[in-house]
Amino acid sequence: RADCAPPLIADVRPTTMGMRFTLVMVPAAEIAELARDEDRLMSLIEDPQPPSGLDIDKAWHGIHYLLTGNTSTSKGPLGAAILGGQDVGPDLGYGPPRFLTVSEVAEVSKALSDLPTDQFRRRFDPKAMEAADVYPSVWKREGPEGLEWLQSAFQELVAFYVRAAAQRMAVIL
């Protein structure tokens, strides 16, 4: 029932409300320049344009949790896919943007591509996600629809990292 769906599933358009997650491919040589040019950095991450940009909106924390089993930063390429990287630029309210190097992007791409889809799906446990305070707190209410939403965003994330790795690009998160 569309009238009961939460905004995160019914409306996947970018929003300024809540914690959104965007990624943008950039040539590695531009990272230092972007760190000095806040306006340019902001324009890239506020309006990511496909195919070099991706906005997975509020699915970021659920995906991170399903990839790593925790809600905070994690070591390794699966942890780096969402919460990895080195700070670049100013704090934007939830911390500064981060970047992954070309080699880190390649590692993330391989790790995501190698992850069996059923393993991602099996990790979905709405009660555990609510108990762990995985953002946004809709998992028990949404159940299977929440998993479908995460799987769709995850597939977009994998495709993005595969493209970035193939083009030997760095990624701003």
Secondary structure, 3 states (H helix, E strand, C coil): CHHHCCHHHHCCCCCCCCCCEEEEEECHHHHHHHHHCHHHHHHHHHCCCCCCEEEEECCHHHHHHHHHCCCCCCCHHHHHHHHCCEECCCCCCCCCCEEECHHHHHHHHHHHHHCCHHHHHHCCCHHHHHHCCCCCCCHHHHCHHHHHHHHHHHHHHHHHHHHHHHCCCEEEC
